[in-house]
Amino acid sequence: MEVLFGLTPAIFAQRVASSPTAFVLGCLVWIPIAIWIITMVGWMVTGEIETIFGILAVALAVVMGYFTSNPPVDAMAPVLFIALVGTMVFFPFLRLAVHRRELAILDIERLEEAYLALNQNSKNVSAAFKLAELLWEKGLPGHAIAIADVALTGVQIAHYRDEIQVVKRWKATPLKGDAYRTLSCPQCRTSNPPGNFFCAGCGGDFLMEYARGAWVPRSVALRWLSGWIVVVTLLVAVPVTAQTLPAGLAVPVILVAVGLGAYAAWRGFRSAVAEPGQV
C-alpha cells in the first residue's frame, strides 16, 4: 500500500535509512509552510495582496515543501529547507511594516471623520482640534498649531481648558525652521499657509489629499512577495523542473514559471510606481 508520496513502506524505510537528514528536514519544513499559508490567506482576506499573488505564493511554498520531503537529489533538501526558513526570518520585519501601514490607514479614517464634521460645520471646534492633533502626530507642527489657534479663538476657556494646555505645550516645543511651511494642494497646486482647513484655491480638503499621499506607505507585502516569487521561480522552480521532468514537458513548464515570475515582477513594479509617496 502506498503511504507517502507514492512510496511503498519498504521503499520509504530504505529512503529514511539512506538519507535521515532529508527525512527530518522534509518533516520540519511543513511548520514554516503552515505559517506561510496562514499569513497569505490573512493578507488575501484583508486585501493587502491580490488573490492571484496569494495563490501563487501558497502553491510555490507547497511545491518547495514537497521537493524538500521528496528531493530528486538528496543535497537539494537542505537548500530548500534553508530557503523556506530564511523566508520566515524576514516575517517579523514584514509584519511590522504591514502593521505600520494599517495604523496609517486608521489615521486617514480619523482625518476623514474630522473633515466630514468640518464640511458640515466649519466652526466645529472638536473636529478642528482632532485635525490639529493628527497633523502634530504626523510631523506638521506649524499647521497643527495654526489650526488649533484658529479653532480655539473666541471659545470659552472653561470648556476647552485641556485643549488650550495642549497647544501651549506644542508652542513650547522647539520646532524646525520649516515647521510653518506652506503645503500645495494636490488638486490645484495652490500653496496654502498654516491655518487653512480648506484649499484657498479650489476649496478642497487639501490636507486630506496630502495625507493620503504622504502618510500611507505603499503595500510592502505586495512588493516583497513579488520579489520572493521571482527569486523562488528562478532559483528553485526552474532548476527543480529541469531535473525532475522529461525535456518535452520541462520546457513548457519552465516557460509558464518564468512567465508567472515576470508577471509578479511587473505587478510589483507597477504597484511601486502607481501608489503615492512612501514615508
MIDOGU-56094 format. One record per residue (C-alpha): residue number from 1; residue in three letters; x, y negated, z. Coordinates in steps of 0.5 Angstrom, whole numbers, plus 500, padded with zeros to 3 digits. Example, Ala and Ser with C-alpha at 12.3 -4.5 7.8 and 13.67 -1.06 7.14 Angstrom:
2
<pt i="1" aa="ALA" X="525" Y="509" Z="516"/>
<pt i="2" aa="SER" X="527" Y="502" Z="514"/>
//
This chain:
279
<pt i="1" aa="MET" X="500" Y="500" Z="500"/>
<pt i="2" aa="GLU" X="503" Y="493" Z="498"/>
<pt i="3" aa="VAL" X="503" Y="489" Z="504"/>
<pt i="4" aa="LEU" X="507" Y="483" Z="503"/>
<pt i="5" aa="PHE" X="509" Y="479" Z="496"/>
<pt i="6" aa="GLY" X="507" Y="486" Z="492"/>
<pt i="7" aa="LEU" X="513" Y="490" Z="496"/>
<pt i="8" aa="THR" X="511" Y="497" Z="499"/>
<pt i="9" aa="PRO" X="513" Y="498" Z="506"/>
<pt i="10" aa="ALA" X="520" Y="502" Z="504"/>
<pt i="11" aa="ILE" X="522" Y="496" Z="500"/>
<pt i="12" aa="PHE" X="520" Y="491" Z="505"/>
<pt i="13" aa="ALA" X="524" Y="494" Z="510"/>
<pt i="14" aa="GLN" X="530" Y="495" Z="505"/>
<pt i="15" aa="ARG" X="530" Y="488" Z="504"/>
<pt i="16" aa="VAL" X="529" Y="486" Z="511"/>
<pt i="17" aa="ALA" X="535" Y="490" Z="513"/>
<pt i="18" aa="SER" X="540" Y="488" Z="507"/>
<pt i="19" aa="SER" X="538" Y="480" Z="508"/>
<pt i="20" aa="PRO" X="536" Y="479" Z="515"/>
<pt i="21" aa="THR" X="537" Y="471" Z="514"/>
<pt i="22" aa="ALA" X="533" Y="470" Z="508"/>
<pt i="23" aa="PHE" X="527" Y="474" Z="512"/>
<pt i="24" aa="VAL" X="528" Y="470" Z="518"/>
<pt i="25" aa="LEU" X="528" Y="463" Z="514"/>
<pt i="26" aa="GLY" X="522" Y="466" Z="510"/>
<pt i="27" aa="CYS" X="518" Y="467" Z="516"/>
<pt i="28" aa="LEU" X="520" Y="460" Z="519"/>
<pt i="29" aa="VAL" X="519" Y="456" Z="513"/>
<pt i="30" aa="TRP" X="512" Y="456" Z="514"/>
<pt i="31" aa="ILE" X="512" Y="452" Z="520"/>
<pt i="32" aa="PRO" X="514" Y="446" Z="517"/>
<pt i="33" aa="ILE" X="510" Y="447" Z="511"/>
<pt i="34" aa="ALA" X="504" Y="448" Z="515"/>
<pt i="35" aa="ILE" X="505" Y="441" Z="518"/>
<pt i="36" aa="TRP" X="507" Y="438" Z="511"/>
<pt i="37" aa="ILE" X="500" Y="441" Z="508"/>
<pt i="38" aa="ILE" X="496" Y="438" Z="514"/>
<pt i="39" aa="THR" X="499" Y="431" Z="513"/>
<pt i="40" aa="MET" X="498" Y="431" Z="506"/>
<pt i="41" aa="VAL" X="491" Y="433" Z="507"/>
<pt i="42" aa="GLY" X="490" Y="427" Z="512"/>
<pt i="43" aa="TRP" X="493" Y="422" Z="507"/>
<pt i="44" aa="MET" X="489" Y="424" Z="502"/>
<pt i="45" aa="VAL" X="483" Y="423" Z="506"/>
<pt i="46" aa="THR" X="485" Y="416" Z="508"/>
<pt i="47" aa="GLY" X="487" Y="414" Z="501"/>
<pt i="48" aa="GLU" X="494" Y="413" Z="503"/>
<pt i="49" aa="ILE" X="496" Y="417" Z="497"/>
<pt i="50" aa="GLU" X="492" Y="419" Z="491"/>
<pt i="51" aa="THR" X="489" Y="426" Z="491"/>
<pt i="52" aa="ILE" X="493" Y="429" Z="485"/>
<pt i="53" aa="PHE" X="499" Y="427" Z="488"/>
<pt i="54" aa="GLY" X="497" Y="431" Z="495"/>
<pt i="55" aa="ILE" X="495" Y="437" Z="491"/>
<pt i="56" aa="LEU" X="502" Y="437" Z="487"/>
<pt i="57" aa="ALA" X="506" Y="436" Z="494"/>
<pt i="58" aa="VAL" X="502" Y="442" Z="497"/>
<pt i="59" aa="ALA" X="503" Y="446" Z="491"/>
<pt i="60" aa="LEU" X="510" Y="445" Z="491"/>
<pt i="61" aa="ALA" X="511" Y="446" Z="498"/>
<pt i="62" aa="VAL" X="508" Y="453" Z="498"/>
<pt i="63" aa="VAL" X="512" Y="455" Z="492"/>
<pt i="64" aa="MET" X="518" Y="453" Z="496"/>
<pt i="65" aa="GLY" X="516" Y="457" Z="501"/>
<pt i="66" aa="TYR" X="514" Y="463" Z="497"/>
<pt i="67" aa="PHE" X="521" Y="463" Z="494"/>
<pt i="68" aa="THR" X="524" Y="462" Z="501"/>
<pt i="69" aa="SER" X="521" Y="468" Z="503"/>
<pt i="70" aa="ASN" X="522" Y="472" Z="497"/>
<pt i="71" aa="PRO" X="528" Y="469" Z="493"/>
<pt i="72" aa="PRO" X="530" Y="471" Z="487"/>
<pt i="73" aa="VAL" X="537" Y="470" Z="489"/>
<pt i="74" aa="ASP" X="539" Y="471" Z="497"/>
<pt i="75" aa="ALA" X="543" Y="465" Z="497"/>
<pt i="76" aa="MET" X="537" Y="461" Z="495"/>
<pt i="77" aa="ALA" X="533" Y="462" Z="501"/>
<pt i="78" aa="PRO" X="537" Y="457" Z="506"/>
<pt i="79" aa="VAL" X="538" Y="452" Z="501"/>
<pt i="80" aa="LEU" X="530" Y="452" Z="500"/>
<pt i="81" aa="PHE" X="529" Y="452" Z="508"/>
<pt i="82" aa="ILE" X="534" Y="446" Z="509"/>
<pt i="83" aa="ALA" X="531" Y="442" Z="503"/>
<pt i="84" aa="LEU" X="524" Y="443" Z="507"/>
<pt i="85" aa="VAL" X="527" Y="442" Z="514"/>
<pt i="86" aa="GLY" X="530" Y="436" Z="511"/>
<pt i="87" aa="THR" X="524" Y="433" Z="509"/>
<pt i="88" aa="MET" X="521" Y="434" Z="516"/>
<pt i="89" aa="VAL" X="526" Y="430" Z="518"/>
<pt i="90" aa="PHE" X="524" Y="424" Z="515"/>
<pt i="91" aa="PHE" X="517" Y="424" Z="517"/>
<pt i="92" aa="PRO" X="517" Y="420" Z="524"/>
<pt i="93" aa="PHE" X="520" Y="414" Z="520"/>
<pt i="94" aa="LEU" X="515" Y="415" Z="514"/>
<pt i="95" aa="ARG" X="509" Y="416" Z="519"/>
<pt i="96" aa="LEU" X="512" Y="409" Z="523"/>
<pt i="97" aa="ALA" X="512" Y="406" Z="516"/>
<pt i="98" aa="VAL" X="505" Y="408" Z="515"/>
<pt i="99" aa="HIS" X="502" Y="406" Z="522"/>
<pt i="100" aa="ARG" X="505" Y="399" Z="521"/>
<pt i="101" aa="ARG" X="501" Y="398" Z="514"/>
<pt i="102" aa="GLU" X="495" Y="401" Z="518"/>
<pt i="103" aa="LEU" X="496" Y="395" Z="523"/>
<pt i="104" aa="ALA" X="497" Y="390" Z="518"/>
<pt i="105" aa="ILE" X="490" Y="392" Z="514"/>
<pt i="106" aa="LEU" X="487" Y="391" Z="521"/>
<pt i="107" aa="ASP" X="490" Y="384" Z="522"/>
<pt i="108" aa="ILE" X="487" Y="383" Z="515"/>
<pt i="109" aa="GLU" X="480" Y="385" Z="517"/>
<pt i="110" aa="ARG" X="480" Y="381" Z="523"/>
<pt i="111" aa="LEU" X="482" Y="375" Z="519"/>
<pt i="112" aa="GLU" X="476" Y="376" Z="514"/>
<pt i="113" aa="GLU" X="472" Y="376" Z="520"/>
<pt i="114" aa="ALA" X="474" Y="369" Z="522"/>
<pt i="115" aa="TYR" X="474" Y="367" Z="515"/>
<pt i="116" aa="LEU" X="467" Y="369" Z="515"/>
<pt i="117" aa="ALA" X="465" Y="366" Z="521"/>
<pt i="118" aa="LEU" X="468" Y="359" Z="519"/>
<pt i="119" aa="ASN" X="465" Y="360" Z="512"/>
<pt i="120" aa="GLN" X="458" Y="360" Z="516"/>
<pt i="121" aa="ASN" X="460" Y="354" Z="520"/>
<pt i="122" aa="SER" X="467" Y="350" Z="519"/>
<pt i="123" aa="LYS" X="466" Y="348" Z="527"/>
<pt i="124" aa="ASN" X="467" Y="355" Z="530"/>
<pt i="125" aa="VAL" X="472" Y="354" Z="535"/>
<pt i="126" aa="SER" X="473" Y="361" Z="537"/>
<pt i="127" aa="ALA" X="473" Y="363" Z="529"/>
<pt i="128" aa="ALA" X="479" Y="358" Z="528"/>
<pt i="129" aa="PHE" X="483" Y="360" Z="534"/>
<pt i="130" aa="LYS" X="482" Y="367" Z="532"/>
<pt i="131" aa="LEU" X="485" Y="365" Z="526"/>
<pt i="132" aa="ALA" X="491" Y="361" Z="529"/>
<pt i="133" aa="GLU" X="493" Y="367" Z="533"/>
<pt i="134" aa="LEU" X="493" Y="371" Z="527"/>
<pt i="135" aa="LEU" X="498" Y="366" Z="524"/>
<pt i="136" aa="TRP" X="502" Y="365" Z="530"/>
<pt i="137" aa="GLU" X="503" Y="373" Z="531"/>
<pt i="138" aa="LYS" X="505" Y="373" Z="523"/>
<pt i="139" aa="GLY" X="510" Y="368" Z="523"/>
<pt i="140" aa="LEU" X="507" Y="362" Z="521"/>
<pt i="141" aa="PRO" X="507" Y="358" Z="528"/>
<pt i="142" aa="GLY" X="506" Y="351" Z="525"/>
<pt i="143" aa="HIS" X="500" Y="353" Z="521"/>
<pt i="144" aa="ALA" X="497" Y="356" Z="528"/>
<pt i="145" aa="ILE" X="499" Y="350" Z="532"/>
<pt i="146" aa="ALA" X="496" Y="345" Z="527"/>
<pt i="147" aa="ILE" X="489" Y="349" Z="526"/>
<pt i="148" aa="ALA" X="489" Y="350" Z="534"/>
<pt i="149" aa="ASP" X="489" Y="343" Z="535"/>
<pt i="150" aa="VAL" X="484" Y="341" Z="529"/>
<pt i="151" aa="ALA" X="479" Y="347" Z="533"/>
<pt i="152" aa="LEU" X="480" Y="344" Z="540"/>
<pt i="153" aa="THR" X="480" Y="337" Z="538"/>
<pt i="154" aa="GLY" X="474" Y="334" Z="542"/>
<pt i="155" aa="VAL" X="472" Y="340" Z="546"/>
<pt i="156" aa="GLN" X="470" Y="341" Z="553"/>
<pt i="157" aa="ILE" X="477" Y="342" Z="557"/>
<pt i="158" aa="ALA" X="473" Y="347" Z="562"/>
<pt i="159" aa="HIS" X="470" Y="351" Z="556"/>
<pt i="160" aa="TYR" X="477" Y="352" Z="553"/>
<pt i="161" aa="ARG" X="482" Y="352" Z="558"/>
<pt i="162" aa="ASP" X="485" Y="358" Z="556"/>
<pt i="163" aa="GLU" X="486" Y="357" Z="549"/>
<pt i="164" aa="ILE" X="489" Y="350" Z="551"/>
<pt i="165" aa="GLN" X="494" Y="353" Z="555"/>
<pt i="166" aa="VAL" X="496" Y="358" Z="550"/>
<pt i="167" aa="VAL" X="497" Y="352" Z="545"/>
<pt i="168" aa="LYS" X="501" Y="349" Z="550"/>
<pt i="169" aa="ARG" X="506" Y="355" Z="550"/>
<pt i="170" aa="TRP" X="506" Y="355" Z="543"/>
<pt i="171" aa="LYS" X="508" Y="348" Z="542"/>
<pt i="172" aa="ALA" X="514" Y="349" Z="548"/>
<pt i="173" aa="THR" X="517" Y="355" Z="544"/>
<pt i="174" aa="PRO" X="523" Y="353" Z="539"/>
<pt i="175" aa="LEU" X="521" Y="353" Z="532"/>
<pt i="176" aa="LYS" X="525" Y="354" Z="526"/>
<pt i="177" aa="GLY" X="526" Y="348" Z="521"/>
<pt i="178" aa="ASP" X="521" Y="350" Z="516"/>
<pt i="179" aa="ALA" X="515" Y="352" Z="521"/>
<pt i="180" aa="TYR" X="511" Y="347" Z="518"/>
<pt i="181" aa="ARG" X="512" Y="348" Z="511"/>
<pt i="182" aa="THR" X="506" Y="348" Z="506"/>
<pt i="183" aa="LEU" X="503" Y="354" Z="503"/>
<pt i="184" aa="SER" X="501" Y="355" Z="496"/>
<pt i="185" aa="CYS" X="494" Y="357" Z="494"/>
<pt i="186" aa="PRO" X="495" Y="364" Z="491"/>
<pt i="187" aa="GLN" X="489" Y="362" Z="486"/>
<pt i="188" aa="CYS" X="490" Y="355" Z="484"/>
<pt i="189" aa="ARG" X="497" Y="354" Z="487"/>
<pt i="190" aa="THR" X="495" Y="347" Z="491"/>
<pt i="191" aa="SER" X="500" Y="346" Z="496"/>
<pt i="192" aa="ASN" X="496" Y="346" Z="503"/>
<pt i="193" aa="PRO" X="499" Y="343" Z="509"/>
<pt i="194" aa="PRO" X="499" Y="346" Z="516"/>
<pt i="195" aa="GLY" X="492" Y="345" Z="519"/>
<pt i="196" aa="ASN" X="488" Y="347" Z="513"/>
<pt i="197" aa="PHE" X="483" Y="352" Z="513"/>
<pt i="198" aa="PHE" X="481" Y="352" Z="506"/>
<pt i="199" aa="CYS" X="485" Y="350" Z="500"/>
<pt i="200" aa="ALA" X="485" Y="343" Z="499"/>
<pt i="201" aa="GLY" X="485" Y="344" Z="491"/>
<pt i="202" aa="CYS" X="480" Y="350" Z="490"/>
<pt i="203" aa="GLY" X="476" Y="350" Z="497"/>
<pt i="204" aa="GLY" X="478" Y="358" Z="497"/>
<pt i="205" aa="ASP" X="480" Y="362" Z="503"/>
<pt i="206" aa="PHE" X="488" Y="361" Z="501"/>
<pt i="207" aa="LEU" X="490" Y="363" Z="508"/>
<pt i="208" aa="MET" X="486" Y="370" Z="507"/>
<pt i="209" aa="GLU" X="489" Y="371" Z="500"/>
<pt i="210" aa="TYR" X="496" Y="369" Z="502"/>
<pt i="211" aa="ALA" X="496" Y="374" Z="508"/>
<pt i="212" aa="ARG" X="493" Y="380" Z="503"/>
<pt i="213" aa="GLY" X="500" Y="379" Z="499"/>
<pt i="214" aa="ALA" X="505" Y="377" Z="505"/>
<pt i="215" aa="TRP" X="502" Y="382" Z="511"/>
<pt i="216" aa="VAL" X="500" Y="388" Z="508"/>
<pt i="217" aa="PRO" X="506" Y="392" Z="505"/>
<pt i="218" aa="ARG" X="506" Y="397" Z="499"/>
<pt i="219" aa="SER" X="504" Y="404" Z="500"/>
<pt i="220" aa="VAL" X="510" Y="407" Z="503"/>
<pt i="221" aa="ALA" X="507" Y="414" Z="503"/>
<pt i="222" aa="LEU" X="506" Y="414" Z="495"/>
<pt i="223" aa="ARG" X="513" Y="411" Z="493"/>
<pt i="224" aa="TRP" X="516" Y="416" Z="498"/>
<pt i="225" aa="LEU" X="512" Y="422" Z="496"/>
<pt i="226" aa="SER" X="513" Y="420" Z="488"/>
<pt i="227" aa="GLY" X="521" Y="420" Z="489"/>
<pt i="228" aa="TRP" X="520" Y="427" Z="493"/>
<pt i="229" aa="ILE" X="516" Y="430" Z="488"/>
<pt i="230" aa="VAL" X="521" Y="428" Z="482"/>
<pt i="231" aa="VAL" X="527" Y="431" Z="487"/>
<pt i="232" aa="VAL" X="524" Y="437" Z="488"/>
<pt i="233" aa="THR" X="522" Y="438" Z="481"/>
<pt i="234" aa="LEU" X="529" Y="437" Z="478"/>
<pt i="235" aa="LEU" X="533" Y="440" Z="483"/>
<pt i="236" aa="VAL" X="528" Y="446" Z="485"/>
<pt i="237" aa="ALA" X="523" Y="448" Z="481"/>
<pt i="238" aa="VAL" X="527" Y="447" Z="474"/>
<pt i="239" aa="PRO" X="532" Y="452" Z="477"/>
<pt i="240" aa="VAL" X="528" Y="457" Z="480"/>
<pt i="241" aa="THR" X="523" Y="457" Z="474"/>
<pt i="242" aa="ALA" X="529" Y="458" Z="469"/>
<pt i="243" aa="GLN" X="532" Y="464" Z="474"/>
<pt i="244" aa="THR" X="525" Y="468" Z="475"/>
<pt i="245" aa="LEU" X="521" Y="467" Z="469"/>
<pt i="246" aa="PRO" X="523" Y="470" Z="462"/>
<pt i="247" aa="ALA" X="525" Y="465" Z="457"/>
<pt i="248" aa="GLY" X="519" Y="465" Z="453"/>
<pt i="249" aa="LEU" X="515" Y="463" Z="459"/>
<pt i="250" aa="ALA" X="520" Y="459" Z="463"/>
<pt i="251" aa="VAL" X="521" Y="453" Z="457"/>
<pt i="252" aa="PRO" X="513" Y="451" Z="457"/>
<pt i="253" aa="VAL" X="513" Y="452" Z="465"/>
<pt i="254" aa="ILE" X="519" Y="447" Z="466"/>
<pt i="255" aa="LEU" X="516" Y="442" Z="461"/>
<pt i="256" aa="VAL" X="510" Y="442" Z="465"/>
<pt i="257" aa="ALA" X="514" Y="441" Z="471"/>
<pt i="258" aa="VAL" X="518" Y="435" Z="468"/>
<pt i="259" aa="GLY" X="512" Y="432" Z="465"/>
<pt i="260" aa="LEU" X="509" Y="432" Z="472"/>
<pt i="261" aa="GLY" X="515" Y="429" Z="475"/>
<pt i="262" aa="ALA" X="515" Y="424" Z="470"/>
<pt i="263" aa="TYR" X="508" Y="422" Z="472"/>
<pt i="264" aa="ALA" X="510" Y="422" Z="479"/>
<pt i="265" aa="ALA" X="516" Y="417" Z="478"/>
<pt i="266" aa="TRP" X="511" Y="413" Z="473"/>
<pt i="267" aa="ARG" X="506" Y="412" Z="478"/>
<pt i="268" aa="GLY" X="511" Y="411" Z="484"/>
<pt i="269" aa="PHE" X="514" Y="405" Z="480"/>
<pt i="270" aa="ARG" X="507" Y="402" Z="478"/>
<pt i="271" aa="SER" X="505" Y="402" Z="485"/>
<pt i="272" aa="ALA" X="511" Y="398" Z="487"/>
<pt i="273" aa="VAL" X="510" Y="393" Z="481"/>
<pt i="274" aa="ALA" X="503" Y="392" Z="482"/>
<pt i="275" aa="GLU" X="502" Y="392" Z="489"/>
<pt i="276" aa="PRO" X="503" Y="385" Z="492"/>
<pt i="277" aa="GLY" X="509" Y="383" Z="496"/>
<pt i="278" aa="GLN" X="512" Y="387" Z="502"/>
<pt i="279" aa="VAL" X="514" Y="384" Z="508"/>
//
